[in-house]
Amino acid sequence: MKRINSYLDSTFMKWVVLPLLFLLAWFTATFIFSSQYNGSYTVISYNHDKTVFSHIPENRIRKGEKITGQFEAQENNLGIVAIRFKQQQRIPWKQEDILIFRIKEYGAKEWYYQNEYYSGLTFDVPNLPIGFPIIADSKGKSYQFEFESTRGNTINGLILSGREPVFSSRYQMNREELLADSSLLIHFFLMKILNTFDTPDILFSSFVYLLPFFLYIAWISGIFKHLLRPLMEKYYKGKTYSRLKKIYKNHTTFAISFSSILIMSVMYDIFILQILNDMVYLVIIILWISIQRLVKASSVITFVLAILLVCVSAILNEFNNIGPAEKSAAWAFMFLAGGVFMEMIQLWKSKK
């Protein structure tokens, strides 16, 4: 037992083993989310900018109007395209628009694939993925597509998002071929990594997954204290810092720095991103509680944040910003639950 304890307390464990475990968890979580985002572990996705669109209706897509475009396939086995729409108010499915998606090789007389989709699908999946029979020899060929509204109006009509990536093409790789060909497998992983850095939704999630590693390194090294103290000498003597010291009783600089990073991450998720990633919610709230416990902070600031987020949600809802309003409400619930959890820990400790 003494050997185990000494090993756990060793410098090697502290500076090598644990950091590597955090990095492994980051890589695994990023790979899993990237695969879920793209539809499968064996899918490669390529983002295209708005130049692929040859026609985009103004504002909402109404009955008879079309989104049209053309793109070049980057790999073989093209099987999915994804189009990003603005997130809107959910309406009864009977009132939703029905859109017809079509795709064919450039110059072909007949459409290769055609199907109907309800507009309500974009409420839960802003990046609407549209699958079709895999085209085995697609690499280097150009494809035309159409997205036509059959009953769009001022209420149910979709609006193409202004956020990149607006359009992406996805390719289903064969698992057996990947395992049999090392060069193909390396190419696959490289494309997966490049896609991560090219897609804001995945990149943000990956950043959040990496925060536990940064938190651990900052805590054991005291890097914030050494880096920020020379820059903040005047701030340390001010009234604001004195007030914050009442909330963050220990390691105030560390607490303020990481708390600020987490709050900015929450704001970015609310106002910029459209995706809902449960793991991001979980990681951020666990990190928040961990920081507050490490520095022996009062739970007051957690409850204050929850109340502020409720107010933000109400304001956004008033201006019909449905997606951000719902996200703000979800974050308010998470911080409220976090504050209650912290109070329960404190109550349990006081009874011991």
N, C-alpha and C positions, 0 to 999 in steps of 0.2 A: 504493500500500500504506500509506503514511504517513497519507493522508487517511482510509482505512478504519479504521486503528488509532486515530486521533484522534477519529473519530466514535464508535467503540465505547466510548472512554474519556470521552466527553462527558457533561456533567451531564444533558442532555436524554435521552440513551440510558439513563442510570443511574436517573433519577427519573421518567421518563415512559414510554419505549418498553418497557423490561423489566417494570415493574409492570403495564402494560396487557396484555402477553403472558401474564403469570401470571393476571390476571383473566379473560382470554379462555379460557385453558385450564380455569380453574375453572368458568366458565359452560358451556362445551362438555361437560365431564365430567359436571357435574350434570344437564344436559339429557339426555345419553345414558343415564345411570343411571336417571333418573326414567322415561324411556321404556321401558327394559328392565324396570324394576320393575312398570310398569303394563301391559306386554305389547306396546306399539307406540308409535311416535313420534306417531301421530295419535289417541291415546287420552287422554281426560280422566277422571280418577278423583276420586270424592268419598268421603270417609270418613264413616262413621256410627258413633255410639256404641252401647253395649249395649242401649239402649232399643228398638232395632229387633227384638230377640228377645222373643217372647211366651212361649217355653218353652225352658229349658235343663236337661237332665238333670243330676243331681248326679254329680260326678266323671266317670267314663268313660261314653261313650255305649254302652249295651249293646243286644243284639239286641231289635228291636222298638221301641226308644226313638227319639225324634225331637228335633231342634232345629228350632223353627219361628219365624217372624218375618214382619215386614212393613216395607216402606220405600217412600219416595216418590222417584221418578226425578227427577233434577235437570236432565237434558238429554234431547234426542232421541237415538235410536240406541243405546239400552241394549243391551249385548251380553255383559257379563261381570259377575259378582259374585265377590268374594274373601272368604273366611272364614279367620281366623287360629286355628290350633290350636297347642297346646303341642308342642314337639319331643320325640320319644320314641325309645326304643331301636328300631333297625331289626330286624325279624323276617323270617323266610322269607315270600315273597309268598303262598305257599299258605295260610299261617296268618293273613294280613291280613283285616281286616274289609272287607266290600263295602258301600258306602253309596249310597243312592239320593237324588239331588238332584232336586227338582221346583220349578217356578216358574210362576206364572200371575198375570194381572191380578186385582186384588181384586174379588171378586164373581163372577168367571167360574166356570162349572161344570166345565170341563175344564182340565187342566194344559196350559200352553203348551209346556213342555219338560220332559223327564225323561231321566235317564241315570245309569249306575252308575260309581262311582269306588272304586279301591282305597285303603285308608287309608295305605298306604306312600308315597303321593304327598306326604304332609305332612312326610315326613322331610327331603326336599330343598327343598321349597317350603312353609314354615310358613303363608304366606298363600296358601292353595289357591285358584287362579283357576279359575272354572267358566264356560266359554263356552257360548253358545246363540245361535240365529238372531237377528240384530239386530232390535230393535223400533223401527221408524223414528219413530213418533209417541209415544214413551214419556214425554216431559217432563210433569211435573205429575201423572202417574198413580201409583197405589199398586199394589205388587206383593207377593204372598205367596210364601213359599218354605218348603220343608221339606228336612231332611237326615236321612234315616232309616237306622239301622243294621240290617243283615240278619244279621250273625253276630258282633256285638261281644261281648267278654268282658273279664275283668280284665287280660288281657295285650294284646290288640290294639285295645281300645276307645279312641277319640280323646277328648281333653279340650279343651274350648274355652279358648283363651288368655285370661288376664286383662289382657294388654297391649293398649293401644289403638294403632292402630285394629283392632278385632276384625272389622269388616265394612266393605266398601267396594263401591260400584257404579261401573262403568266404561262409558264411552260412546265408540264408534268414530266419529270425525269423518271426513268425506269430504275427501280431500286437494284435489280439484279445487275444491270449494266454498270451502275455506279460502283457496286462492290467488286465487280470484275475488272474494272479499268481504273487504275490509280490516278492517271492524268485527268480523267473525266471527273473523278471524285474531288480532286484538288480544285478543278475549275468550278465545280458545284459549290464548294465551301467559299471560294473567293467571291463568287457572285452573291452568295448569301450575305457575306460581310459587307460588300459594296452596297447592296440593297438596304442594309441596316443604316448605313451612313447617308443614304440618299432619300430615306423616308422619315420625315419628322416624327411621325407617330411612334415608329420603332425606336428611333434614336432617343427620344425623350424617355420611353420606358426603360431602355438600356441604361440611361444615365441614372434613373431612379434605382435600378437594381445594383448599380455600382456604389451608391451612397453608403451602404453599410461598411464597405471596404474603406472609404474615405473617413467615415466616422471613427472606425476602429484605429486607423493610422493616426488621425488627428488626436485622439484621446491618449494613446500610449506615448506619442512623441511630444505632445504639447506644442505642436507647430504653430497653432493660431496665436498662442501667447507670445511666442518669439517673433512672429512676423508682424502682427498687428499692434503690439504694444508701442513700438517706436512711432507708429503713424497716428496713434490715438492717445497720446499723453495728455493733451488738452481735454479730450473727451472724458478721460478717467476722472478728471477733477470737477466735471460739471454736475449739475443737478440731475440731468437725465440719467447719467450712469448711477448716481446714488439711488434713484428710484428703482432702476432695474436691479440693483443689488438686493433690494428687498424681495424681488421675485426670484432672481437667480442667485442664490446665496453663495454658491461655490462655482469657480471656473466660469465667471460671467462672460468673458470674451468668447470662449468656446461655445457657450450656450447661445449667445446672441448670433454668432456667425452661422452655426448650423440651423438654428431655428429660422433665421432669415432665408437660408437656402431652401428649406422645406416649404415655407410660406410662399416664396416665389414660384416654386414648383407647382404648388396648388393653384396659384393664380394663372400660371401658364396653361395648366390642364383645363381650367374653367373657361378661359377666354380665347385660347388658341386652338386647342385640340378638339376633335369631334368624337374620338373613340372613347369607349368605356373599357378600362382595363382594371379588373378587380384586384389584381396583384399589385398594381401601383398604389391603389388605395390602402391596401394592407401594409405594404412596405413603409410607406410614408407615415402612417399613424403609429406603427410599431417603433419606428425611428424617433418620432416625436415624443412618445411616452418614455422611451429609453433615455433620451437626452434630458427630459424633465426630471427623471428619477436620478440620473447620474449627478446632476448639479443640485439636487434637492430643491427643485423649484416648486412654487405654489401652483396648484391646479387652476388658479384664478385666470391666468392668461389663456389656458385651453378653453375654458368656458366663454371667455370674452370673444375669442376667435370664432367659436361656434355661433354666438349671437350675431356677430358681424356678418358671417356667411349667410345666416338666415335673412338678414336685411338685404344683402347683395342679391340673394335669390328673389326676394319679393320685388326689388327694383327692376331686375332683368326681366322678370315675368310680366311686369307692368308694361315694359317696352317690347313685349312679344319676342324676346330673345329666349326661346324655349330651351334649346340645348344647354347653353351656359347656366340658365336658371336652375335646371334640374341637377346639373353637376354641382352647382354651389350648394343646393339643398342636401345633396348626398355627402359632400365634404362637411357640411354643418353637422350632420348626423354622426359622421366618423369622429369629429372632434368632441362632440357632446359625449359620445360613448367612451372616448379616451379619457375625458375629464372625470366621468363617473368611475371608470376603472382605477384611475389614480387615487380617487377619494376612498374607494374600497380597500386598496392596498394600505393606505394611511390608517384607515379604521382598523384593519386587521392587525397592523403593527402596534397600534396603541393598546389593543386588548391583550397582547402577548405579555 
